[in-house]
Amino acid sequence: MTLATLFWIAALVGGPVKEQTCLAATIYLEARDQPTRGQWAVAEVALRRVESRRWGGSICEVVKARGQFAPTLVPATTRIDDPDAWDKAWLIAGRAMAMWQRPPSKRRQVVPGADHFFAHNVVRTPPAWAGSPTVAVIGDHTFVRVSL
């Protein structure tokens, strides 16, 4: 299935399934080859951005904000073709969304305060904001706190 088809179906269904699809697609595209902890961290960054409302008011708005996450950086024809990785991304997305419904003091956080990340294998020169406080390096991703 292509990314465009996946998002089209999710839009038809709407509600929490749409939001989970957007988050799972982001986890899949950004971190399917990363450790589970890194996939959780990607979800956490997206959810933290939703909470801040600086990048949009819903998961889909945040992950589809121009140039911010893989869903806007890869072609719409990109295939979601690893069912095991998709299933894992879907599960992590759902669990992360449930975790984020808790009060902040009750959340299990992997990268507390991180609102940006970059993948070492994608970025040749770290972005200007990469000089912000590093929260964690997980797999080949660096998670940073830019919004202080």
N, CA and C of each residue as an Amber inpcrd file, in Angstrom:
protein
   444
   0.8410000  -1.1720000   0.0000000   0.0000000   0.0000000   0.0000000
   0.8920000   1.2420000   0.0000000   0.4790000   2.2630000  -0.7020000
   1.2600000   3.4980000  -0.7300000   0.8700000   4.3980000   0.4390000
   1.7490000   5.3270000   0.7410000   1.4820000   6.2910000   1.7970000
   0.2080000   7.0760000   1.4930000   0.0340000   7.4860000   0.2400000
  -1.1600000   8.2490000  -0.1460000  -2.4280000   7.4410000   0.0890000
  -2.4170000   6.1750000  -0.2720000  -3.5870000   5.3150000  -0.0710000
  -3.8730000   5.1360000   1.4110000  -2.8240000   4.9280000   2.1800000
  -2.9680000   4.7620000   3.6240000  -3.6320000   5.9930000   4.2420000
  -3.1580000   7.1790000   3.8940000  -3.7250000   8.4070000   4.4470000
  -5.1470000   8.6480000   3.9330000  -5.4360000   8.2480000   2.7100000
  -6.7870000   8.3970000   2.1520000  -7.7670000   7.5340000   2.9480000
  -7.3900000   6.2830000   3.1910000  -8.2560000   5.3840000   3.9640000
  -8.4400000   5.9260000   5.3810000  -7.3540000   6.3720000   5.9810000
  -7.4330000   6.9100000   7.3410000  -8.3620000   8.1180000   7.3970000
  -8.3200000   8.9630000   6.3850000  -9.1900000  10.1410000   6.3550000
 -10.6590000   9.7330000   6.2720000 -10.9390000   8.6680000   5.5370000
 -12.3130000   8.1790000   5.4420000 -12.8200000   7.6710000   6.7900000
 -11.9560000   6.9830000   7.5080000 -12.3350000   6.4170000   8.8100000
 -12.4310000   7.5300000   9.8520000 -11.4400000   8.4190000   9.8550000
 -11.4380000   9.5580000  10.7720000 -11.1560000   9.1910000  12.2130000
 -11.3230000  10.1690000  13.0860000 -11.1860000   9.9860000  14.5290000
  -9.8430000   9.4490000  14.9800000  -9.8800000   8.6840000  16.0730000
  -8.6360000   8.1560000  16.6400000  -7.8680000   7.2430000  15.6780000
  -8.5680000   6.5310000  14.8210000  -7.8770000   5.6520000  13.8620000
  -7.0530000   6.4910000  12.8880000  -7.6080000   7.6120000  12.4570000
  -6.8670000   8.5220000  11.5670000  -5.6050000   9.0160000  12.2620000
  -5.7400000   9.4410000  13.5150000  -4.5980000   9.9620000  14.2570000
  -3.5410000   8.8740000  14.4820000  -3.9810000   7.6780000  14.8240000
  -3.0420000   6.5760000  15.0450000  -2.3400000   6.2090000  13.7420000
  -3.0560000   6.2770000  12.6350000  -2.4530000   5.9910000  11.3310000
  -1.3640000   7.0030000  11.0160000  -1.6310000   8.2710000  11.2590000
  -0.6260000   9.3070000  10.9970000   0.6160000   9.0960000  11.8570000
   0.4080000   8.7650000  13.1310000   1.5530000   8.5550000  14.0180000
   2.2960000   7.2760000  13.6380000   1.5720000   6.2120000  13.3400000
   2.2200000   4.9520000  12.9470000   3.0160000   5.1260000  11.6600000
   2.4660000   5.8780000  10.7030000   3.1880000   6.1150000   9.4480000
   4.4780000   6.8760000   9.7170000   4.4370000   7.8210000  10.6340000
   5.6290000   8.5860000  10.9790000   6.6730000   7.6900000  11.6340000
   6.2400000   6.8720000  12.5750000   7.1580000   5.9360000  13.2330000
   7.7660000   4.9960000  12.1910000   6.9240000   4.4550000  11.3280000
   7.3770000   3.5200000  10.2940000   8.4100000   4.1820000   9.3790000
   8.0930000   5.3550000   8.8810000   8.9770000   6.0210000   7.9200000
  10.2520000   6.5560000   8.5640000  10.1490000   7.0260000   9.7940000
  11.3000000   7.6350000  10.4510000  12.1970000   6.6230000  11.1630000
  11.6050000   5.5360000  11.6780000  12.3710000   4.7330000  12.6270000
  12.1110000   3.2290000  12.5740000  11.5720000   2.7040000  11.4960000
  11.2570000   1.2670000  11.4760000  12.4870000   0.3890000  11.6610000
  13.6730000   0.9160000  11.3340000  14.9010000   0.1360000  11.4860000
  15.6330000   0.4470000  12.8010000  14.9670000   1.1650000  13.6820000
  15.5680000   1.5840000  14.9490000  15.0840000   0.6980000  16.0950000
  15.7800000   0.7470000  17.2360000  15.3090000  -0.0030000  18.3970000
  13.9140000   0.4780000  18.8240000  13.2030000  -0.3660000  19.5270000
  11.8610000  -0.0130000  20.0040000  11.8830000   1.3110000  20.7670000
  12.8690000   1.5080000  21.5880000  12.9950000   2.7550000  22.3650000
  13.0700000   3.9690000  21.4320000  13.7630000   3.8320000  20.3200000
  13.8470000   4.9190000  19.3500000  12.5260000   5.1870000  18.6640000
  11.7600000   4.1440000  18.4200000  10.4420000   4.3260000  17.8200000
   9.5010000   5.0370000  18.7950000   9.5770000   4.6460000  20.0630000
   8.8000000   5.3420000  21.0890000   9.1950000   6.8160000  21.1450000
  10.4920000   7.0880000  21.0410000  10.9820000   8.4680000  21.1190000
  10.4390000   9.3080000  19.9610000  10.3690000   8.7450000  18.7680000
   9.7980000   9.4630000  17.6210000   8.3320000   9.7970000  17.9040000
   7.5920000   8.8290000  18.4130000   6.1910000   9.0750000  18.7540000
   6.0690000  10.1780000  19.7940000   6.9340000  10.1280000  20.7780000
   6.9060000  11.1120000  21.8560000   7.1570000  12.5280000  21.3360000
   8.1070000  12.6770000  20.4320000   8.3800000  14.0020000  19.8550000
   7.1350000  14.5300000  19.1480000   6.4920000  13.6970000  18.3470000
   5.2770000  14.1330000  17.6300000   4.1750000  14.5050000  18.6240000
   3.9730000  13.6900000  19.6300000   2.9200000  13.9660000  20.6120000
   3.2250000  15.2150000  21.4360000   4.4790000  15.4340000  21.7480000
   4.8620000  16.6510000  22.4770000   4.5660000  17.8790000  21.6150000
   4.7920000  17.7530000  20.3190000   4.4910000  18.8710000  19.4210000
   2.9930000  19.1440000  19.3450000   2.1870000  18.0900000  19.3620000
   0.7270000  18.2870000  19.3810000   0.3520000  19.0560000  20.6440000
   0.8840000  18.6290000  21.7530000   0.5720000  19.2530000  23.0350000
   0.9750000  20.7360000  23.0550000   2.0890000  21.0630000  22.4130000
   2.5450000  22.4560000  22.3990000   1.6920000  23.3290000  21.4750000
   1.0480000  22.7030000  20.5000000   0.1870000  23.3680000  19.5080000
   0.9510000  24.3080000  18.5730000   2.2700000  24.2970000  18.6250000
   3.0720000  25.1580000  17.7440000   3.1140000  24.6370000  16.3110000
   2.8860000  23.3500000  16.1180000   2.9770000  22.7420000  14.7900000
   1.6350000  22.2020000  14.3080000   0.5870000  22.4170000  15.0930000
  -0.7440000  21.9320000  14.7350000  -1.4490000  21.3990000  15.9690000
  -2.7420000  21.2000000  15.8350000  -3.5410000  20.7850000  16.9780000
  -3.9210000  19.3240000  17.0030000  -3.4670000  18.5640000  16.0160000
  -3.7510000  17.1300000  15.9830000  -2.4860000  16.4110000  15.5220000
  -2.4540000  15.1090000  15.7420000  -1.2920000  14.3390000  15.3110000
  -1.1020000  14.4740000  13.8060000  -2.1790000  14.3180000  13.0490000
  -2.0410000  14.3930000  11.5870000  -1.5570000  15.7670000  11.1300000
  -2.0470000  16.8260000  11.7500000  -1.5700000  18.1690000  11.3910000
  -0.0820000  18.3030000  11.6810000   0.3560000  17.8010000  12.8210000
   1.7580000  17.9300000  13.2190000   2.6600000  17.1320000  12.2860000
   2.3350000  15.8750000  12.0430000   3.2460000  15.0550000  11.2370000
   3.1940000  15.4040000   9.7570000   2.1400000  16.1080000   9.3520000
   2.0530000  16.5420000   7.9550000   2.4550000  18.0050000   7.7710000
   2.8980000  18.6520000   8.8510000   3.3750000  20.0300000   8.7300000
   4.5760000  20.0270000   7.7780000   4.5870000  20.9370000   6.8690000
   5.5810000  20.9540000   5.7990000   7.0180000  20.8380000   6.3190000
   7.7010000  19.8300000   5.8310000   9.1120000  19.6580000   6.1030000
   9.4830000  19.2000000   7.4980000   8.5100000  18.7680000   8.2910000
   8.8100000  18.4260000   9.6810000   9.0700000  16.9350000   9.9030000
   8.2760000  16.0770000   9.2970000   8.4100000  14.6310000   9.4780000
   8.3680000  13.9480000   8.1200000   8.7720000  12.7020000   8.1000000
   8.8850000  11.9300000   6.8560000   7.6290000  11.9360000   5.9830000
   6.4110000  11.9120000   6.5440000   5.2530000  11.9000000   5.6420000
   5.2140000  13.0520000   4.6360000   5.9010000  14.1640000   4.9470000
   5.9470000  15.2640000   3.9640000   7.2660000  15.2960000   3.2010000
   8.1850000  14.4300000   3.5770000   9.5150000  14.4590000   2.9600000
   9.7520000  13.3270000   1.9660000   8.8770000  12.3380000   1.9710000
   8.9940000  11.2240000   1.0310000   7.8550000  11.3200000   0.0240000
   8.0140000  10.7190000  -1.1460000   6.9220000  10.7600000  -2.1310000
   5.6680000  10.0530000  -1.6070000   4.5080000  10.5310000  -2.0110000
   3.2420000   9.9130000  -1.6240000   3.1340000   8.4820000  -2.1410000
   3.9600000   8.1670000  -3.1310000   3.9600000   6.8150000  -3.7020000
   4.8290000   5.8380000  -2.9020000   5.4530000   6.3260000  -1.8270000
   6.2590000   5.4560000  -0.9770000   5.3940000   4.3090000  -0.4820000
   5.9160000   3.1050000  -0.5860000   5.1620000   1.9160000  -0.1980000
   5.4180000   1.5540000   1.2620000   4.3370000   1.2190000   1.9210000
   4.3930000   0.6520000   3.2610000   4.4000000  -0.8630000   3.0100000
   5.5990000  -1.4240000   2.9240000   5.7000000  -2.8010000   2.4200000
   6.3790000  -3.7840000   3.3680000   6.5360000  -3.3930000   4.6310000
   7.0880000  -4.3080000   5.6250000   6.0070000  -4.5070000   6.6900000
   5.1860000  -5.5620000   6.5450000   4.0500000  -5.7210000   7.4540000
   4.4410000  -5.8550000   8.9230000   5.5500000  -6.5040000   9.2120000
   5.9730000  -6.6380000  10.6080000   6.3350000  -5.2810000  11.1960000
   7.0670000  -4.4820000  10.4260000   7.4400000  -3.1410000  10.8890000
   6.2010000  -2.2610000  11.0360000   5.2370000  -2.4080000  10.1170000
   3.9960000  -1.6260000  10.2150000   3.2290000  -2.0180000  11.4770000
   3.0990000  -3.3180000  11.7230000   2.3700000  -3.7760000  12.9080000
   3.0050000  -3.2200000  14.1860000   4.3210000  -3.2240000  14.2380000
   5.0230000  -2.6970000  15.4140000   4.7940000  -1.1920000  15.5450000
   4.8800000  -0.4580000  14.4350000   4.6500000   0.9940000  14.4610000
   3.2190000   1.3010000  14.9060000   2.2650000   0.5110000  14.4160000
   0.8540000   0.6950000  14.7930000   0.6680000   0.4910000  16.2960000
   1.2650000  -0.5640000  16.8240000   1.1660000  -0.8730000  18.2460000
   1.7940000   0.2360000  19.0980000   2.9860000   0.6550000  18.7210000
   3.6640000   1.7210000  19.4670000   2.8550000   3.0120000  19.4000000
   2.3200000   3.3360000  18.2280000   1.5180000   4.5580000  18.0860000
   0.3200000   4.5230000  19.0320000  -0.3850000   3.4180000  19.0630000
  -1.5570000   3.3120000  19.9390000  -1.1950000   3.4190000  21.4050000
  -0.1450000   2.7380000  21.7820000   0.2780000   2.7840000  23.1900000
   0.7930000   4.1690000  23.5720000   1.5210000   4.7980000  22.6680000
   2.0360000   6.1440000  22.9510000   0.8790000   7.1400000  23.0860000
  -0.1080000   7.0170000  22.2120000  -1.2740000   7.9040000  22.3070000
  -1.9940000   7.7090000  23.6430000  -2.1360000   6.4660000  24.0760000
  -2.7770000   6.1900000  25.3640000  -1.9470000   6.7790000  26.5090000
  -0.6450000   6.6190000  26.4170000   0.2530000   7.1640000  27.4490000
   0.1040000   8.6800000  27.5240000  -0.0380000   9.3170000  26.3770000
  -0.0810000  10.7720000  26.3320000  -1.4180000  11.3200000  26.8360000
  -2.4020000  10.4560000  27.0480000  -3.6750000  10.8820000  27.6300000
  -3.5490000  11.0760000  29.1430000  -2.5030000  10.5130000  29.7160000
  -2.2770000  10.6540000  31.1550000  -1.7770000  12.0630000  31.4720000
  -1.9030000  12.4720000  32.7390000  -1.2990000  13.7450000  33.1370000
   0.2200000  13.6710000  32.9270000   0.8620000  14.7770000  32.5970000
   2.3040000  14.7520000  32.3360000   3.1300000  14.0520000  33.4190000
   2.7570000  14.2000000  34.6560000   3.5410000  13.5780000  35.7350000
   3.4060000  12.0560000  35.7630000   2.4340000  11.5090000  35.0700000
   2.1800000  10.0610000  35.0680000   2.6630000   9.3800000  33.7830000
   3.2150000  10.1510000  32.8620000   3.6720000   9.5890000  31.5950000
   5.0570000   8.9720000  31.7230000   5.2470000   7.8650000  31.0500000
   6.5850000   7.2950000  30.9330000   7.2020000   7.9650000  29.7070000
   8.2760000   8.7100000  29.9120000   8.8900000   9.4400000  28.8070000
  10.2700000   8.8730000  28.4990000  10.5290000   8.7040000  27.2280000
  11.8140000   8.1840000  26.7550000  12.7910000   9.3340000  26.5290000
  12.2890000  10.4290000  25.9720000  13.1250000  11.5950000  25.6710000
  12.4430000  12.8520000  26.2290000  12.4430000  13.0140000  27.5520000
  11.7390000  14.1350000  28.1780000  12.1650000  15.4900000  27.6070000
  11.1760000  16.2360000  27.1560000  11.4300000  17.5700000  26.6370000
  11.8670000  17.6410000  25.1880000  12.2250000  16.5280000  24.5730000
  12.6860000  16.5700000  23.1730000  11.5290000  16.9050000  22.2430000
  11.7550000  17.8690000  21.3630000  10.7310000  18.2280000  20.3830000
  11.2720000  18.2000000  18.9530000  12.4970000  17.7580000  18.7860000
  13.1160000  17.5950000  17.4620000  14.0230000  16.3640000  17.4920000
  14.2940000  15.8480000  16.3290000  15.2890000  14.7840000  16.2100000
  15.8230000  14.7950000  14.7910000  16.9680000  14.1710000  14.6130000
  17.4820000  13.9680000  13.2650000  18.1610000  12.6170000  13.2000000
  18.1060000  12.0500000  12.0140000  18.7030000  10.7410000  11.7770000
  20.0950000  10.9460000  11.1860000  21.0700000  10.3430000  11.7940000
  22.4640000  10.5030000  11.3530000  22.6780000  10.0060000   9.9320000
  21.9440000   8.9870000   9.5150000  22.1400000   8.4340000   8.1710000
  21.4270000   9.2420000   7.0920000  20.6350000  10.2250000   7.4840000
  19.9100000  11.0530000   6.5100000  20.5270000  12.4410000   6.4090000
  20.9280000  12.9910000   7.5450000  21.4390000  14.3560000   7.6100000
  22.9600000  14.3390000   7.5040000  23.4760000  14.9570000   6.4620000
  24.9250000  15.0260000   6.2970000  25.5260000  16.1080000   7.1970000
  24.8460000  17.2330000   7.2540000  25.2540000  18.3300000   8.1300000
  24.1220000  18.5460000   9.1240000  24.3850000  18.4090000  10.4050000
  23.3050000  18.6080000  11.3860000  22.6490000  19.9730000  11.2170000
  21.3280000  20.0280000  11.3940000  20.6180000  21.3070000  11.2770000
  21.0920000  22.3050000  12.3340000  20.8320000  23.5730000  12.0830000
  21.2690000  24.6240000  13.0070000  20.7360000  24.3930000  14.4170000
  19.5030000  23.9100000  14.5250000  18.9190000  23.6870000  15.8390000
  19.5330000  22.4920000  16.5680000  20.3620000  21.7090000  15.8940000
  20.9750000  20.5290000  16.5180000  21.9440000  20.9030000  17.6330000
  22.3010000  22.1770000  17.7200000  23.1560000  22.6280000  18.8110000
  22.3950000  22.8300000  20.1100000  21.0690000  22.6480000  20.0530000
  20.2410000  22.7460000  21.2550000  20.5620000  21.5770000  22.1820000
  20.0870000  21.6350000  23.4220000  20.4100000  20.5600000  24.3680000
  20.0010000  19.1680000  23.8670000  20.9650000  18.2600000  23.8240000
  20.6880000  16.8810000  23.4250000  20.0470000  16.1540000  24.5910000
  18.9340000  15.5100000  24.3260000  18.2270000  14.7420000  25.3440000
  18.7060000  13.2990000  25.3240000  18.8830000  12.7500000  24.1170000
  19.3130000  11.3510000  23.9990000  19.7760000  11.0710000  22.5800000
  20.6190000  10.0610000  22.4660000  20.9730000   9.4830000  21.1840000
  20.5160000   8.0340000  21.2700000  19.6040000   7.6670000  20.3820000
  19.0490000   6.3150000  20.3730000  19.1930000   5.7750000  18.9630000
  19.8940000   4.6720000  18.8240000  20.1600000   4.1560000  17.4850000
  20.9360000   5.2040000  16.7190000  20.4710000   5.5160000  15.5130000
  21.1560000   6.5560000  14.7450000  20.3570000   7.8600000  14.7040000
  19.5970000   8.1210000  15.7700000  18.8320000   9.3570000  15.8950000
  19.3110000  10.1340000  17.1230000  19.4020000  11.4510000  16.9560000
  19.6900000  12.3440000  18.0770000  18.4170000  13.1330000  18.3690000
  18.0040000  13.1420000  19.6190000  16.7910000  13.8330000  20.0570000
  17.2160000  15.0590000  20.8600000  16.6370000  16.2220000  20.4930000
  17.0500000  17.4710000  21.1340000  15.8380000  18.2710000  21.6020000
  16.1060000  19.1550000  22.5460000  15.0970000  20.0760000  23.0620000
  15.4000000  21.4430000  22.4630000  14.5760000  21.8640000  21.5080000
  14.7840000  23.1480000  20.8540000  13.9360000  24.2210000  21.5190000
  12.6800000  23.9170000  21.7790000  11.7600000  24.8890000  22.3880000
  11.9310000  24.8580000  23.8880000  12.5410000  25.8790000  24.4040000
  12.7650000  25.9400000  25.8550000  11.7660000  26.8470000  26.5280000
